[in-house]
Amino acid sequence: MNDKPIVITMGDPSGVGAEVTVKAMASLSDAERARYAVIGDFDTLERARDVCGLTLALHAHGEAAPAGSLAVVHVPVADLPGRFGVLSPACGEASFRYVDKAVKMIQAGEAVGMVTAPINKEALNAAGHHYDGHTGMLAHLTGCKSSWMLLASETLNVIHVSTHVSLKDAIGRATPERVLETIRTGYNHFRRMGVEAPRIAVAGINPHCGENGLFGREDDEQIVPGVKQAQAEGIDVSGPIPADTVYHRANQGAFDLVVAQYHDQGHIPIKLIAFDTAVNVSLGLPIDRSSVDHGTAFDIAGTGKANHTNMLSALSYAGKLAAGRG
């Protein structure tokens, strides 16, 4: 086992990130907890621990600590509101700095991967960090031109050609080149995860994949060329397949991975069948990142009600990524 930790970014200090983090950490054994370090705000984590009724001890990462204590990499940020459920530019700034710190630790060999708690995109942009979310931010911080979002669950896995753009823009982004790169990225990831010959299905854009041009030519002109090139490279990929059937088939075991053409086409089926357990994974980066697949939930933040099941799933996936690195 690598002695370097997997780091967890706390997310927006006003959201439920701190709560689901301390709940997840408290549910682990002392030995399991020692594999992690949380990057965030010490005071916020203590308040989250208290509202959740936990007795989990915290200590500064790198310093001697009692057995079972949770390591914290404290990143100071001015003007945090000091309470939950508040939309704040300072919290957006904090969200960015936590992720930036995690990337730098991984790049320096001080950590082996990262798990992210939720951020608030409005707060992030209000702080001057204009990203569509974690995936775009991480691509910028690591110098990558492209990255992909994978949503992973026990029975259904979906990788997206595009995510946080309008539907109109998403159709334009589904070029043969991007479709091909998405297929390749998903294929390589599943090979890394131990699937020798991943079976991949590509969802169509239009109803019935355009019905031979009756409902549009985008599938024939933008999707088919990318699929054919991937097939020529020896990848077991089928499509385009109508989106109203492909997810059911994949969920029943016909495919290991579905390529979704845009955000909601992939998110809706995953959240329907695995709302509390699906994991968000960033692919195409030089670092490993998995995440919870829910938001900051300002409406319940600070109440201790937030469910940490999704965080545990993200931690489990991060462990698999760390074990498979290299």
VMD Tcl script that draws the C-alpha trace (Angstrom):
set ca {
  {0.00 0.00 0.00}
  {1.30 3.45 -0.90}
  {2.08 5.46 2.22}
  {1.02 8.72 0.55}
  {-2.58 9.73 1.27}
  {-5.57 10.14 -0.95}
  {-6.62 13.75 -0.35}
  {-10.23 14.85 0.01}
  {-11.12 18.42 -0.90}
  {-13.81 19.72 1.44}
  {-15.77 21.58 -1.24}
  {-17.76 24.75 -0.60}
  {-17.47 25.55 3.14}
  {-21.16 26.52 3.22}
  {-22.35 23.25 1.71}
  {-22.66 19.67 2.90}
  {-19.13 18.71 1.84}
  {-17.65 18.97 5.31}
  {-20.51 16.96 6.79}
  {-20.39 14.06 4.34}
  {-16.60 14.02 4.70}
  {-16.50 13.75 8.49}
  {-19.38 11.25 8.49}
  {-17.56 9.06 5.98}
  {-14.29 9.32 7.86}
  {-15.95 8.50 11.17}
  {-17.44 5.34 9.68}
  {-14.00 3.95 8.76}
  {-11.61 1.99 10.92}
  {-8.55 3.78 12.28}
  {-6.35 2.01 9.73}
  {-8.62 2.94 6.83}
  {-8.87 6.56 7.97}
  {-5.09 6.85 8.00}
  {-5.12 6.55 4.17}
  {-6.72 9.99 3.82}
  {-6.11 13.67 4.48}
  {-8.77 16.36 4.12}
  {-7.90 19.67 2.45}
  {-10.12 22.43 3.74}
  {-10.92 24.65 6.70}
  {-10.25 23.34 10.19}
  {-13.03 25.37 11.84}
  {-15.62 24.30 9.26}
  {-14.73 20.64 9.72}
  {-15.03 20.97 13.48}
  {-18.47 22.61 13.16}
  {-19.55 19.88 10.74}
  {-18.35 17.22 13.15}
  {-20.29 18.80 16.00}
  {-23.59 19.18 14.12}
  {-23.29 15.53 13.10}
  {-22.79 14.50 16.73}
  {-19.42 12.88 16.11}
  {-16.36 12.63 18.35}
  {-13.83 12.36 15.52}
  {-10.50 13.98 16.43}
  {-8.74 16.22 13.90}
  {-5.05 17.00 13.58}
  {-2.79 18.96 11.24}
  {-1.47 16.82 8.41}
  {2.19 15.97 8.88}
  {2.15 16.32 12.65}
  {2.09 13.54 15.22}
  {-1.46 12.67 16.23}
  {-3.41 10.16 18.32}
  {-4.42 6.94 16.59}
  {-7.68 7.34 14.71}
  {-7.39 11.10 14.31}
  {-8.22 12.61 10.90}
  {-5.45 14.53 9.13}
  {-6.38 18.01 7.88}
  {-4.46 20.21 5.47}
  {-5.76 23.62 6.55}
  {-5.92 26.20 3.73}
  {-6.66 29.67 5.13}
  {-9.16 31.81 3.20}
  {-10.29 35.25 4.37}
  {-13.90 36.24 4.99}
  {-15.50 32.80 5.16}
  {-19.04 33.30 6.50}
  {-18.57 30.89 9.40}
  {-22.00 29.31 8.90}
  {-23.60 26.85 6.53}
  {-26.10 27.45 3.75}
  {-24.69 30.79 2.53}
  {-23.80 31.61 -1.07}
  {-20.46 33.41 -0.75}
  {-17.64 34.43 -3.11}
  {-15.22 33.65 -0.27}
  {-16.50 30.08 -0.26}
  {-16.01 29.94 -4.02}
  {-12.44 31.09 -3.52}
  {-11.95 28.45 -0.85}
  {-13.34 25.74 -3.14}
  {-10.79 26.68 -5.78}
  {-7.86 26.82 -3.38}
  {-8.63 23.40 -1.92}
  {-8.60 21.82 -5.38}
  {-5.47 23.73 -6.38}
  {-3.72 22.50 -3.24}
  {-4.73 18.92 -3.94}
  {-3.37 19.08 -7.49}
  {-0.08 20.51 -6.28}
  {0.27 17.81 -3.62}
  {-0.32 15.07 -6.18}
  {2.07 16.61 -8.68}
  {4.71 16.86 -5.96}
  {4.30 13.20 -5.05}
  {2.78 14.03 -1.65}
  {-0.56 12.35 -2.45}
  {-1.71 9.59 -4.80}
  {-5.11 10.88 -5.85}
  {-8.03 13.08 -4.86}
  {-11.69 12.85 -3.94}
  {-13.76 16.00 -4.21}
  {-16.75 17.09 -2.16}
  {-19.25 19.36 -3.97}
  {-18.61 22.94 -4.99}
  {-21.10 25.66 -5.91}
  {-20.51 26.89 -9.47}
  {-22.16 30.27 -8.80}
  {-19.89 30.91 -5.82}
  {-16.87 29.71 -7.78}
  {-17.58 32.13 -10.62}
  {-18.37 34.95 -8.20}
  {-14.85 34.50 -6.86}
  {-13.45 35.04 -10.36}
  {-12.78 31.40 -11.23}
  {-14.72 30.85 -14.43}
  {-14.97 27.11 -14.81}
  {-17.92 24.87 -15.58}
  {-17.09 22.71 -12.58}
  {-14.41 20.41 -11.22}
  {-13.60 18.73 -14.54}
  {-12.82 21.96 -16.40}
  {-10.95 23.36 -13.42}
  {-8.77 20.28 -13.12}
  {-8.05 20.27 -16.85}
  {-6.80 23.86 -16.56}
  {-4.76 23.24 -13.40}
  {-3.05 20.20 -14.92}
  {-2.52 21.75 -18.34}
  {-4.79 19.33 -20.20}
  {-6.62 20.43 -23.34}
  {-9.33 17.81 -22.94}
  {-10.97 15.92 -20.11}
  {-14.01 13.74 -19.71}
  {-16.64 13.06 -17.08}
  {-17.40 9.43 -16.25}
  {-20.33 8.51 -14.02}
  {-19.74 5.06 -12.57}
  {-22.11 2.72 -10.76}
  {-22.32 -1.02 -10.18}
  {-24.53 -1.71 -13.21}
  {-24.24 1.34 -15.46}
  {-21.24 3.46 -16.49}
  {-21.51 6.56 -18.68}
  {-18.84 8.79 -20.23}
  {-19.87 12.12 -21.74}
  {-18.84 13.69 -25.04}
  {-19.79 17.08 -23.50}
  {-21.19 18.19 -20.16}
  {-21.81 21.73 -18.95}
  {-22.84 23.44 -22.17}
  {-26.18 24.25 -23.75}
  {-27.92 21.52 -25.69}
  {-27.38 23.50 -28.90}
  {-23.63 23.72 -28.24}
  {-23.49 20.06 -27.20}
  {-24.74 18.96 -30.61}
  {-22.00 21.00 -32.25}
  {-19.35 19.53 -29.97}
  {-20.24 15.96 -30.91}
  {-17.71 15.88 -33.73}
  {-16.30 12.61 -35.12}
  {-12.96 13.47 -33.51}
  {-14.44 14.12 -30.07}
  {-16.61 11.00 -30.25}
  {-13.55 8.92 -31.17}
  {-11.45 10.39 -28.35}
  {-14.27 9.76 -25.89}
  {-14.49 6.12 -26.94}
  {-10.72 5.72 -26.67}
  {-10.63 7.37 -23.24}
  {-13.38 5.14 -21.87}
  {-11.75 2.05 -23.38}
  {-8.36 2.83 -21.85}
  {-9.89 3.54 -18.45}
  {-11.78 0.27 -18.28}
  {-8.70 -1.62 -19.41}
  {-6.85 0.01 -16.53}
  {-9.63 -1.04 -14.18}
  {-9.20 -4.68 -15.18}
  {-11.75 -5.13 -17.98}
  {-9.74 -6.89 -20.68}
  {-12.07 -6.13 -23.60}
  {-14.52 -3.37 -22.67}
  {-17.86 -3.47 -24.50}
  {-18.84 0.08 -25.39}
  {-22.11 1.45 -26.75}
  {-22.48 4.92 -28.24}
  {-25.80 6.71 -27.77}
  {-27.28 8.61 -30.69}
  {-28.10 12.30 -30.61}
  {-31.50 12.36 -32.30}
  {-34.61 10.26 -31.63}
  {-34.06 6.83 -33.22}
  {-30.60 8.08 -34.28}
  {-32.25 10.28 -36.88}
  {-34.25 7.50 -38.58}
  {-32.10 7.63 -41.74}
  {-32.31 11.41 -41.93}
  {-35.99 11.77 -41.09}
  {-35.13 13.39 -37.73}
  {-31.75 14.87 -38.64}
  {-28.41 13.84 -40.11}
  {-26.19 14.46 -37.07}
  {-25.92 10.78 -36.13}
  {-24.86 9.74 -39.64}
  {-22.47 12.63 -40.15}
  {-21.00 13.19 -36.65}
  {-21.33 9.94 -34.67}
  {-20.94 7.13 -37.20}
  {-17.46 8.18 -38.46}
  {-16.05 8.22 -34.92}
  {-17.54 4.81 -34.15}
  {-16.18 3.28 -37.35}
  {-12.67 4.59 -36.66}
  {-12.75 3.12 -33.15}
  {-13.89 -0.21 -34.56}
  {-11.01 -0.09 -37.05}
  {-8.65 0.27 -34.07}
  {-9.97 -2.97 -32.59}
  {-12.28 -1.48 -29.95}
  {-15.49 -3.40 -29.27}
  {-17.90 -0.51 -29.80}
  {-21.43 -0.37 -31.17}
  {-23.54 2.52 -32.29}
  {-25.02 4.90 -32.56}
  {-27.83 3.21 -30.62}
  {-31.06 5.05 -29.76}
  {-30.74 6.59 -26.31}
  {-34.19 5.38 -25.27}
  {-32.96 1.75 -25.24}
  {-29.18 1.75 -24.86}
  {-29.10 2.55 -21.14}
  {-31.54 -0.24 -20.31}
  {-29.43 -2.68 -22.29}
  {-26.25 -1.54 -20.55}
  {-27.88 -1.72 -17.13}
  {-28.87 -5.30 -17.91}
  {-25.25 -6.19 -18.67}
  {-24.97 -5.88 -22.45}
  {-22.31 -3.15 -22.29}
  {-19.62 -2.06 -19.84}
  {-19.83 1.60 -20.86}
  {-22.19 3.96 -22.66}
  {-20.95 7.07 -24.45}
  {-23.51 9.84 -23.84}
  {-23.57 12.78 -26.21}
  {-24.49 15.45 -23.66}
  {-25.01 16.12 -19.95}
  {-28.61 15.15 -19.27}
  {-28.58 12.22 -21.67}
  {-26.02 10.58 -19.38}
  {-26.94 11.99 -15.99}
  {-30.64 11.17 -15.96}
  {-30.33 7.36 -16.27}
  {-27.44 7.19 -13.81}
  {-29.21 9.29 -11.18}
  {-32.40 7.31 -11.67}
  {-30.80 3.98 -10.83}
  {-27.86 4.98 -8.59}
  {-28.60 8.38 -7.09}
  {-26.77 7.71 -3.79}
  {-23.97 5.49 -5.07}
  {-22.84 6.80 -8.48}
  {-19.34 8.26 -8.59}
  {-18.11 11.12 -10.78}
  {-14.65 10.37 -12.21}
  {-12.47 12.70 -14.28}
  {-10.68 10.99 -17.16}
  {-7.97 12.24 -19.47}
  {-6.01 13.93 -16.67}
  {-2.52 13.11 -15.40}
  {-3.98 12.76 -11.90}
  {-6.76 10.59 -10.47}
  {-9.94 12.25 -9.27}
  {-13.24 10.80 -8.15}
  {-16.12 12.69 -6.59}
  {-19.54 12.53 -5.07}
  {-22.28 12.98 -7.65}
  {-24.39 15.51 -5.77}
  {-24.42 19.22 -5.07}
  {-23.79 21.47 -2.09}
  {-27.38 21.16 -0.78}
  {-27.40 24.53 0.98}
  {-30.95 23.84 2.16}
  {-29.83 21.09 4.55}
  {-26.22 22.14 5.15}
  {-25.46 22.46 8.85}
  {-28.30 20.19 9.94}
  {-26.36 16.94 10.06}
  {-28.88 15.32 7.70}
  {-26.61 14.94 4.67}
  {-26.15 11.33 3.50}
  {-22.52 10.26 3.23}
  {-23.15 7.07 1.21}
  {-22.05 8.74 -2.00}
  {-18.81 9.92 -0.39}
  {-18.03 6.37 0.67}
  {-18.57 5.22 -2.92}
  {-16.20 7.94 -4.17}
  {-13.57 6.92 -1.61}
  {-13.88 3.28 -2.67}
  {-13.39 4.20 -6.34}
  {-10.40 6.37 -5.46}
  {-8.84 3.36 -3.75}
  {-9.29 1.28 -6.91}
  {-7.71 4.04 -8.99}
  {-4.74 4.24 -6.62}
  {-4.29 0.47 -6.74}
  {-4.39 0.50 -10.53}
  {-2.07 3.44 -11.09}
  {0.80 2.44 -13.33}
}
mol new
graphics top color blue
foreach p $ca { graphics top sphere $p radius 0.5 }
foreach p [lrange $ca 0 end-1] q [lrange $ca 1 end] { graphics top cylinder $p $q radius 0.2 }
display resetview
